[in-house]
């Protein structure tokens, strides 16, 4: 059985690619769990005019402790299935996040 952390993200050069499934319109932004090779994330923004994408990137940057500009949307602009590009420096935090999301604090919007 594959490690759940490894199934949600992969390396591509100097970038970590994180596969996510986004659930927009939630009451707060939070990590739900890693399932089927994707990290499930509830986002406290509606799925209109790119608001959920902006909130997703802001939330992940804050959660991972990196600059907002360091988190970019690589694919899935109009889909719930997205791929985020992240700096390599967040790999340890991301591993903990995908294995033990319940241990991480909820970041309020």
C-alpha atoms as an extended CHARMM CRD file, in Angstrom:
* protein
*
       109  EXT
         1         1  UNK       CA              0.0000000000        0.0000000000        0.0000000000  PROA      1               0.0000000000
         2         2  UNK       CA              1.3520000000        3.4360000000       -0.9290000000  PROA      2               0.0000000000
         3         3  UNK       CA              2.2130000000        6.0240000000        1.6810000000  PROA      3               0.0000000000
         4         4  UNK       CA             -0.7700000000        8.4620000000        1.8190000000  PROA      4               0.0000000000
         5         5  UNK       CA              1.5340000000       11.4780000000        1.8450000000  PROA      5               0.0000000000
         6         6  UNK       CA              3.3500000000       10.3810000000       -1.2870000000  PROA      6               0.0000000000
         7         7  UNK       CA              0.1090000000        9.7290000000       -3.1330000000  PROA      7               0.0000000000
         8         8  UNK       CA             -1.0840000000       13.3500000000       -2.7830000000  PROA      8               0.0000000000
         9         9  UNK       CA              2.0630000000       15.0930000000       -3.9920000000  PROA      9               0.0000000000
        10        10  UNK       CA              5.0490000000       14.5560000000       -6.2370000000  PROA      10              0.0000000000
        11        11  UNK       CA              8.2620000000       16.3140000000       -7.1770000000  PROA      11              0.0000000000
        12        12  UNK       CA              8.7280000000       18.0900000000      -10.4790000000  PROA      12              0.0000000000
        13        13  UNK       CA             12.1380000000       19.7410000000      -10.6240000000  PROA      13              0.0000000000
        14        14  UNK       CA             12.2760000000       22.2960000000       -7.8010000000  PROA      14              0.0000000000
        15        15  UNK       CA              8.5180000000       22.2580000000       -7.2720000000  PROA      15              0.0000000000
        16        16  UNK       CA              6.2080000000       20.0900000000       -5.2030000000  PROA      16              0.0000000000
        17        17  UNK       CA              2.9920000000       19.3760000000       -7.0810000000  PROA      17              0.0000000000
        18        18  UNK       CA              0.0550000000       18.8180000000       -4.7500000000  PROA      18              0.0000000000
        19        19  UNK       CA             -3.1340000000       17.2470000000       -6.1060000000  PROA      19              0.0000000000
        20        20  UNK       CA             -6.2310000000       18.5200000000       -4.3120000000  PROA      20              0.0000000000
        21        21  UNK       CA             -9.9860000000       18.2370000000       -4.4700000000  PROA      21              0.0000000000
        22        22  UNK       CA            -11.6170000000       21.4830000000       -3.4010000000  PROA      22              0.0000000000
        23        23  UNK       CA            -14.9970000000       21.8790000000       -1.7300000000  PROA      23              0.0000000000
        24        24  UNK       CA            -15.9010000000       25.5830000000       -2.0860000000  PROA      24              0.0000000000
        25        25  UNK       CA            -18.5750000000       27.3990000000       -0.0980000000  PROA      25              0.0000000000
        26        26  UNK       CA            -17.5990000000       25.8980000000        3.2610000000  PROA      26              0.0000000000
        27        27  UNK       CA            -18.0880000000       27.7830000000        6.5280000000  PROA      27              0.0000000000
        28        28  UNK       CA            -14.3000000000       27.7800000000        7.0530000000  PROA      28              0.0000000000
        29        29  UNK       CA            -11.2030000000       26.7310000000        5.1470000000  PROA      29              0.0000000000
        30        30  UNK       CA             -9.7410000000       23.4830000000        6.4410000000  PROA      30              0.0000000000
        31        31  UNK       CA             -7.9490000000       20.2950000000        5.4780000000  PROA      31              0.0000000000
        32        32  UNK       CA            -10.2840000000       17.3330000000        5.4380000000  PROA      32              0.0000000000
        33        33  UNK       CA             -8.1710000000       14.2570000000        4.5410000000  PROA      33              0.0000000000
        34        34  UNK       CA             -6.0760000000       12.6310000000        1.8380000000  PROA      34              0.0000000000
        35        35  UNK       CA             -8.1540000000       10.2580000000       -0.2580000000  PROA      35              0.0000000000
        36        36  UNK       CA             -7.8010000000        8.7230000000       -3.7160000000  PROA      36              0.0000000000
        37        37  UNK       CA             -4.4970000000       10.4820000000       -4.3290000000  PROA      37              0.0000000000
        38        38  UNK       CA             -5.8260000000       13.9550000000       -3.5390000000  PROA      38              0.0000000000
        39        39  UNK       CA             -5.8120000000       16.1470000000       -0.4540000000  PROA      39              0.0000000000
        40        40  UNK       CA             -9.4020000000       17.2100000000        0.2010000000  PROA      40              0.0000000000
        41        41  UNK       CA             -9.7140000000       20.8450000000        1.2270000000  PROA      41              0.0000000000
        42        42  UNK       CA            -12.8170000000       22.7960000000        2.2380000000  PROA      42              0.0000000000
        43        43  UNK       CA            -12.5890000000       26.4320000000        1.1440000000  PROA      43              0.0000000000
        44        44  UNK       CA            -14.4810000000       29.3450000000        2.7050000000  PROA      44              0.0000000000
        45        45  UNK       CA            -15.1650000000       31.1120000000       -0.5930000000  PROA      45              0.0000000000
        46        46  UNK       CA            -17.7890000000       30.6710000000       -3.2980000000  PROA      46              0.0000000000
        47        47  UNK       CA            -16.8710000000       28.9950000000       -6.5970000000  PROA      47              0.0000000000
        48        48  UNK       CA            -17.3480000000       32.1500000000       -8.6410000000  PROA      48              0.0000000000
        49        49  UNK       CA            -14.9910000000       34.6000000000      -10.3280000000  PROA      49              0.0000000000
        50        50  UNK       CA            -11.9200000000       32.6860000000       -9.0840000000  PROA      50              0.0000000000
        51        51  UNK       CA            -12.6510000000       33.4710000000       -5.4230000000  PROA      51              0.0000000000
        52        52  UNK       CA            -12.2670000000       29.8400000000       -4.3320000000  PROA      52              0.0000000000
        53        53  UNK       CA             -8.8980000000       29.5980000000       -6.1320000000  PROA      53              0.0000000000
        54        54  UNK       CA             -7.6130000000       32.7360000000       -4.4160000000  PROA      54              0.0000000000
        55        55  UNK       CA             -8.7820000000       31.4730000000       -1.0160000000  PROA      55              0.0000000000
        56        56  UNK       CA             -7.2450000000       28.0390000000       -1.6490000000  PROA      56              0.0000000000
        57        57  UNK       CA             -3.8250000000       29.5440000000       -2.4240000000  PROA      57              0.0000000000
        58        58  UNK       CA             -4.0450000000       31.9930000000        0.5010000000  PROA      58              0.0000000000
        59        59  UNK       CA             -5.0740000000       29.2340000000        2.9160000000  PROA      59              0.0000000000
        60        60  UNK       CA             -2.3200000000       26.8460000000        1.7970000000  PROA      60              0.0000000000
        61        61  UNK       CA              0.3450000000       29.5660000000        1.9940000000  PROA      61              0.0000000000
        62        62  UNK       CA             -0.7010000000       30.4560000000        5.5260000000  PROA      62              0.0000000000
        63        63  UNK       CA             -0.9440000000       26.8240000000        6.6060000000  PROA      63              0.0000000000
        64        64  UNK       CA              2.4460000000       25.9040000000        5.1280000000  PROA      64              0.0000000000
        65        65  UNK       CA              4.1500000000       29.0950000000        6.3130000000  PROA      65              0.0000000000
        66        66  UNK       CA              5.2840000000       30.2990000000        2.9200000000  PROA      66              0.0000000000
        67        67  UNK       CA              4.6270000000       33.4960000000        0.9460000000  PROA      67              0.0000000000
        68        68  UNK       CA              1.3270000000       33.6840000000       -0.9370000000  PROA      68              0.0000000000
        69        69  UNK       CA              3.2540000000       34.1570000000       -4.2020000000  PROA      69              0.0000000000
        70        70  UNK       CA              4.9950000000       30.8120000000       -3.6430000000  PROA      70              0.0000000000
        71        71  UNK       CA              1.7080000000       28.8850000000       -3.9970000000  PROA      71              0.0000000000
        72        72  UNK       CA              0.4490000000       28.7390000000       -7.5640000000  PROA      72              0.0000000000
        73        73  UNK       CA             -2.3980000000       27.0300000000       -9.3240000000  PROA      73              0.0000000000
        74        74  UNK       CA             -0.8850000000       24.7560000000      -11.9900000000  PROA      74              0.0000000000
        75        75  UNK       CA             -4.0930000000       23.1920000000      -13.2850000000  PROA      75              0.0000000000
        76        76  UNK       CA             -7.8150000000       22.9700000000      -12.6060000000  PROA      76              0.0000000000
        77        77  UNK       CA             -8.7930000000       26.6310000000      -12.6490000000  PROA      77              0.0000000000
        78        78  UNK       CA            -12.4840000000       25.8160000000      -13.2190000000  PROA      78              0.0000000000
        79        79  UNK       CA            -12.5260000000       22.3370000000      -11.7060000000  PROA      79              0.0000000000
        80        80  UNK       CA            -12.7230000000       20.9230000000       -8.1860000000  PROA      80              0.0000000000
        81        81  UNK       CA             -9.7010000000       18.7710000000       -9.0710000000  PROA      81              0.0000000000
        82        82  UNK       CA             -6.6440000000       21.0120000000       -8.9750000000  PROA      82              0.0000000000
        83        83  UNK       CA             -2.8770000000       20.8170000000       -8.8570000000  PROA      83              0.0000000000
        84        84  UNK       CA             -0.9310000000       23.3470000000       -6.7910000000  PROA      84              0.0000000000
        85        85  UNK       CA              2.7430000000       24.1650000000       -7.2190000000  PROA      85              0.0000000000
        86        86  UNK       CA              4.5910000000       24.6420000000       -3.9140000000  PROA      86              0.0000000000
        87        87  UNK       CA              8.1940000000       25.4080000000       -2.9380000000  PROA      87              0.0000000000
        88        88  UNK       CA             10.3730000000       22.4530000000       -1.8850000000  PROA      88              0.0000000000
        89        89  UNK       CA             10.9010000000       24.0130000000        1.5510000000  PROA      89              0.0000000000
        90        90  UNK       CA              7.3990000000       23.0120000000        2.6490000000  PROA      90              0.0000000000
        91        91  UNK       CA              7.8590000000       19.2640000000        2.0200000000  PROA      91              0.0000000000
        92        92  UNK       CA              8.1240000000       18.2700000000        5.7200000000  PROA      92              0.0000000000
        93        93  UNK       CA              5.0710000000       20.3340000000        6.6630000000  PROA      93              0.0000000000
        94        94  UNK       CA              3.1640000000       18.9410000000        3.6900000000  PROA      94              0.0000000000
        95        95  UNK       CA              4.0310000000       15.3670000000        4.6840000000  PROA      95              0.0000000000
        96        96  UNK       CA              2.6570000000       15.9650000000        8.1900000000  PROA      96              0.0000000000
        97        97  UNK       CA             -0.3850000000       17.6860000000        6.7270000000  PROA      97              0.0000000000
        98        98  UNK       CA             -1.3150000000       14.8080000000        4.4350000000  PROA      98              0.0000000000
        99        99  UNK       CA             -0.7270000000       12.0930000000        7.0280000000  PROA      99              0.0000000000
       100       100  UNK       CA             -2.0810000000       13.7940000000       10.1730000000  PROA      100             0.0000000000
       101       101  UNK       CA             -4.3750000000       16.6910000000        9.1320000000  PROA      101             0.0000000000
       102       102  UNK       CA             -6.2640000000       16.5270000000       12.4460000000  PROA      102             0.0000000000
       103       103  UNK       CA             -3.0860000000       17.5830000000       14.2820000000  PROA      103             0.0000000000
       104       104  UNK       CA             -2.8420000000       20.8740000000       12.3990000000  PROA      104             0.0000000000
       105       105  UNK       CA             -4.6910000000       24.0010000000       13.4920000000  PROA      105             0.0000000000
       106       106  UNK       CA             -7.5510000000       25.3460000000       11.4340000000  PROA      106             0.0000000000
       107       107  UNK       CA             -6.5660000000       28.5820000000        9.7400000000  PROA      107             0.0000000000
       108       108  UNK       CA             -9.4420000000       31.0250000000        9.7820000000  PROA      108             0.0000000000
       109       109  UNK       CA            -10.2710000000       32.9300000000        6.6270000000  PROA      109             0.0000000000
